[in-house]
Amino acid sequence: MRKIAIITDTDASLPADISRQYRIRQVPIMLQFGEESLRAVYDIDDAEVFARIDREKRLPTTAAPAPGQFAETFQEAFDQGAEQVLCFTVSSEVSATWKSANAAREMMPDRDITVVDTRSLSLGQGLIVLTAAEAVAQGASKEEALQIALDTRERTYLFAALSTLKYLAMSGRVGHLAAGMANILNIRPILTIQDGKLEMLEKVRTRNKAWARLIALAEEQARGKRIARMGLLHAAAPEDMKAFESRLCATWPCQEERLYAEMTPGLSVHAGAGLVGMAFVVE
């Protein structure tokens, strides 16, 4: 059996303990505060990035990893005994990461490397990656693990609620007046993944109604199906995530084993602090 390395990027929102358990290598999305470059997850987490944003009154820019970063990670995997690489990237609709990983693959034409566009992001992406890693750990071939991941991609859902439009206003994605009015009216936009992008699905007033709507959307997608895996997600809001979990699991078939994840700075700077959500895979 050939040794297979699983590689992804930090937009997958995979917890560090899961990555260690399955030896999943995560190439960092980059953040730029002025002249300072920081690696998402490795140099800065969600809480730290929002503390700095609030202190400096500006958002950092984000960038896909350079091809060289992927090439270095690929080579590290081969140096440690891997014979094949499966690399799963955040959706090509939201980032140049997929292109960067492919450029790195082309730099190593004699190596067995497959780069996959998950068409997902955050914990949706993470659950796809984890499925492939588990398959490899159980003895699947690269082709089998890839097919399992692609099948999982079609059965994975993510729903989240924003806490504020403040950070979208700072990025210019919405006007400051509109963001201010939304905050006055306590509007909590509902997000989901559509066509590989994190899109605004609905606008709901108040946190309680937003959370109720997240649960209703999950129930609609899961109706008549068993939940194969689930995870809860937050952006610098662990207590809110736990409160949402309590409400969710009071009415929804929560699995005993579930993931808890930070969104990670490559994505959270665009959504804003206070985001709470969930991702799940149906059978």
Phi and psi in degrees as a GROMACS rama.xvg file:
@    title "Ramachandran Plot"
@    xaxis  label "Phi"
@    yaxis  label "Psi"
@TYPE xy
-80.0865  142.569  ARG-2
-80.0666  128.391  LYS-3
-116.839  129.944  ILE-4
-100.265  136.972  ALA-5
-104.845  126.304  ILE-6
-129.463  141.902  ILE-7
-144.273  -165.23  THR-8
-121.946  167.989  ASP-9
-71.0433  -9.83801  THR-10
-68.3184  -8.55744  ASP-11
-72.9953  -10.2984  ALA-12
56.2354  29.6436  SER-13
-79.6248  129.835  LEU-14
-60.9229  148.659  PRO-15
-61.6757  -36.0767  ALA-16
-68.2668  -34.2744  ASP-17
-67.7636  -43.1886  ILE-18
-61.3076  -41.3461  SER-19
-65.0708  -43.9624  ARG-20
-58.5571  -42.0033  GLN-21
-104.329  8.82544  TYR-22
54.8544  42.8494  ARG-23
-86.5712  120.348  ILE-24
-87.4463  133.852  ARG-25
-116.286  118.53  GLN-26
-84.2247  128.445  VAL-27
-78.6962  136.146  PRO-28
-68.0481  144.954  ILE-29
-101.807  141.714  MET-30
-117.838  142.698  LEU-31
-124.841  110.898  GLN-32
-101.102  98.934  PHE-33
60.7173  -119.762  GLY-34
-90.3702  -3.4119  GLU-35
-97.2124  124.824  GLU-36
-100.027  133.721  SER-37
-131.168  145.063  LEU-38
-92.9009  123  ARG-39
-55.0631  139.611  ALA-40
76.4181  -52.3326  VAL-41
-74.5374  -37.4671  TYR-42
-108.119  -23.2103  ASP-43
-155.831  139.451  ILE-44
-110.48  -176.588  ASP-45
-61.3723  -46.9064  ASP-46
-60.9787  -41.7464  ALA-47
-68.3634  -39.153  GLU-48
-68.3528  -37.3063  VAL-49
-76.018  -30.9611  PHE-50
-62.2206  -40.1455  ALA-51
-71.415  -40.0563  ARG-52
-59.7167  -46.1692  ILE-53
-66.7885  -31.9868  ASP-54
-74.3224  -41.9945  ARG-55
-94.591  -9.97485  GLU-56
60.4859  37.4356  LYS-57
-155.595  152.65  ARG-58
-90.9831  147.833  LEU-59
-77.61  161.727  PRO-60
-89.6571  156.215  THR-61
-120.631  151.889  THR-62
-146.175  148.336  ALA-63
-64.2319  153.01  ALA-64
-59.3446  146.488  PRO-65
-70.2888  153.836  ALA-66
-52.2866  -35.4189  PRO-67
-62.6973  -32.7942  GLY-68
-66.0893  -41.6337  GLN-69
-66.9428  -43.2515  PHE-70
-59.9929  -40.3548  ALA-71
-63.6196  -40.7351  GLU-72
-69.9703  -40.0407  THR-73
-58.8002  -47.2058  PHE-74
-64.7058  -38.202  GLN-75
-59.7953  -42.2733  GLU-76
-62.7124  -43.5699  ALA-77
-67.2268  -39.2597  PHE-78
-62.7365  -27.4454  ASP-79
-94.7761  14.0971  GLN-80
108.46  -5.15566  GLY-81
-67.624  146.694  ALA-82
-111.686  -19.6422  GLU-83
-139.642  152.058  GLN-84
-128.246  132.16  VAL-85
-111.463  118.188  LEU-86
-116.413  119.529  CYS-87
-109.566  121.349  PHE-88
-110.888  159.525  THR-89
-56.0641  154.268  VAL-90
-50.7361  136.323  SER-91
-68.1384  -11.8856  SER-92
-76.3537  -18.1361  GLU-93
-118.271  -9.42553  VAL-94
-155.334  155.168  SER-95
-85.886  10.0974  ALA-96
-59.9967  -42.7956  THR-97
-59.9354  -43.7615  TRP-98
-63.6018  -39.7599  LYS-99
-64.8293  -43.9703  SER-100
-64.3078  -37.8243  ALA-101
-67.4073  -37.7156  ASN-102
-62.3302  -39.3728  ALA-103
-65.7817  -39.433  ALA-104
-60.5327  -40.0465  ARG-105
-69.0955  -21.3143  GLU-106
-75.4369  -12.0624  MET-107
-129.693  62.5232  MET-108
-64.9815  -19.1452  PRO-109
-89.4431  2.14984  ASP-110
-105.785  151.773  ARG-111
-89.9335  92.1475  ASP-112
-127.363  129.116  ILE-113
-118.905  126.859  THR-114
-107.636  128.876  VAL-115
-119.878  129.314  VAL-116
-84.7234  111.905  ASP-117
-71.3556  -15.544  THR-118
56.7455  25.492  ARG-119
-142.372  -175.382  SER-120
-162.355  167.547  LEU-121
52.4341  -140.562  SER-122
-69.5176  -19.346  LEU-123
-61.6562  -48.4828  GLY-124
-60.1058  -43.7658  GLN-125
-60.6015  -40.189  GLY-126
-67.3876  -33.6603  LEU-127
-65.3437  -46.2799  ILE-128
-61.829  -44.7328  VAL-129
-62.1523  -38.7013  LEU-130
-60.1328  -42.9394  THR-131
-65.3169  -42.0736  ALA-132
-63.9449  -40.4223  ALA-133
-64.0615  -41.451  GLU-134
-60.9508  -43.3308  ALA-135
-62.5287  -43.1678  VAL-136
-61.9281  -26.7013  ALA-137
-92.4528  5.87566  GLN-138
100.729  9.46335  GLY-139
-68.4702  150.18  ALA-140
-74.735  169.533  SER-141
-60.7258  -42.324  LYS-142
-64.9068  -40.586  GLU-143
-67.1947  -44.0363  GLU-144
-63.0225  -39.7463  ALA-145
-62  -45.6453  LEU-146
-64.6732  -39.5968  GLN-147
-61.2109  -42.7114  ILE-148
-64.8047  -43.2715  ALA-149
-65.4036  -36.8429  LEU-150
-66.6324  -41.0574  ASP-151
-62.5704  -37.8329  THR-152
-53.8954  -36.2907  ARG-153
-78.1214  -9.40289  GLU-154
-119.776  17.8623  ARG-155
-108.056  135.341  THR-156
-130.569  148.853  TYR-157
-139.143  132.369  LEU-158
-134.808  140.092  PHE-159
-149.592  157.94  ALA-160
-122.611  130.998  ALA-161
-76.6547  151.058  LEU-162
-94.1689  -28.3286  SER-163
-155.743  156.729  THR-164
-100.27  7.42185  LEU-165
-54.2622  -46.6262  LYS-166
-76.0555  -31.0588  TYR-167
-67.1018  -34.2915  LEU-168
-66.959  -40.6559  ALA-169
-62.4585  -31.5826  MET-170
-83.7327  -10.1394  SER-171
88.642  1.75446  GLY-172
-73.9275  -26.126  ARG-173
-135.962  156.993  VAL-174
-72.5713  153.293  GLY-175
-64.1264  -35.8848  HIS-176
-65.2218  -45.6634  LEU-177
-63.0587  -40.5837  ALA-178
-65.3374  -41.3776  ALA-179
-63.4443  -42.5311  GLY-180
-64.992  -40.0504  MET-181
-62.158  -39.8981  ALA-182
-69.7296  -37.9098  ASN-183
-62.2098  -40.1555  ILE-184
-84.788  -0.664441  LEU-185
60.0708  43.6386  ASN-186
-82.3681  132.878  ILE-187
-121.256  94.8795  ARG-188
-61.1704  141.626  PRO-189
-98.6603  129.984  ILE-190
-112.464  150.81  LEU-191
-151.915  173.277  THR-192
-94.9004  123.225  ILE-193
-133.106  124.814  GLN-194
51.6362  39.757  ASP-195
80.3221  8.18648  GLY-196
-123.768  151.281  LYS-197
-84.3563  108.881  LEU-198
-116.528  152.045  GLU-199
-77.9283  118.983  MET-200
-91.6205  -44.2005  LEU-201
-150.732  166.121  GLU-202
-120.357  123.424  LYS-203
-124.88  141.131  VAL-204
-90.3237  135.699  ARG-205
78.414  149.384  THR-206
-63.9046  -42.8353  ARG-207
-60.4219  -43.4566  ASN-208
-68.664  -35.8757  LYS-209
-64.4407  -44.5845  ALA-210
-65.6052  -39.6295  TRP-211
-62.1015  -37.0363  ALA-212
-70.8371  -37.3628  ARG-213
-57.929  -44.9368  LEU-214
-65.4549  -40.9568  ILE-215
-63.8206  -40.6377  ALA-216
-64.7336  -41.3739  LEU-217
-62.6564  -42.4027  ALA-218
-63.1766  -37.523  GLU-219
-62.5345  -43.5061  GLU-220
-73.5156  -30.2835  GLN-221
-94.7233  -3.83833  ALA-222
-55.3808  125.662  ARG-223
78.7487  5.0103  GLY-224
-125.535  154.381  LYS-225
-88.4084  143.742  ARG-226
-81.8964  119.211  ILE-227
-82.3653  -34.6513  ALA-228
-163.667  151.168  ARG-229
-148.02  161.388  MET-230
-152.073  155.742  GLY-231
-113.271  149.347  LEU-232
-136.279  144.655  LEU-233
-150.1  162.067  HIS-234
-121.993  99.9503  ALA-235
53.788  37.2093  ALA-236
-145.674  58.4767  ALA-237
-63.2573  -34.6972  PRO-238
-70.006  -38.4317  GLU-239
-63.8454  -39.7786  ASP-240
-60.0864  -42.9611  MET-241
-65.6699  -37.9411  LYS-242
-66.0545  -41.3963  ALA-243
-63.6137  -41.2341  PHE-244
-58.2142  -44.4486  GLU-245
-59.9335  -41.7509  SER-246
-70.0391  -42.5983  ARG-247
-60.9711  -49.218  LEU-248
-75.9983  -8.40192  CYS-249
-74.4608  -21.7777  ALA-250
-129.902  -12.2174  THR-251
-117.149  149.444  TRP-252
-75.7381  72.9787  PRO-253
-66.7768  137.139  CYS-254
-73.8423  149.076  GLN-255
-62.7698  -41.1964  GLU-256
-96.8225  115.147  GLU-257
-140.856  153.558  ARG-258
-86.9067  149.655  LEU-259
-123.933  125.882  TYR-260
-140.295  145.944  ALA-261
-83.0846  148.329  GLU-262
-64.3579  -34.3108  MET-263
83.7362  145.373  THR-264
-61.1589  -28.1673  PRO-265
-58.7636  -27.3205  GLY-266
-108.89  -38.8261  LEU-267
-64.7461  -28.3121  SER-268
-62.643  -23.6924  VAL-269
-87.1181  -29.8286  HIS-270
-91.1201  -35.2103  ALA-271
102.949  153.343  GLY-272
-62.0294  147.406  ALA-273
96.5618  -7.1926  GLY-274
-60.8781  139.407  LEU-275
-134.771  138.596  VAL-276
-163.262  -170.84  GLY-277
-149.238  153.013  MET-278
-133.468  146.667  ALA-279
-154.841  158.369  PHE-280
-119.63  131.066  VAL-281
-99.6673  152.931  VAL-282
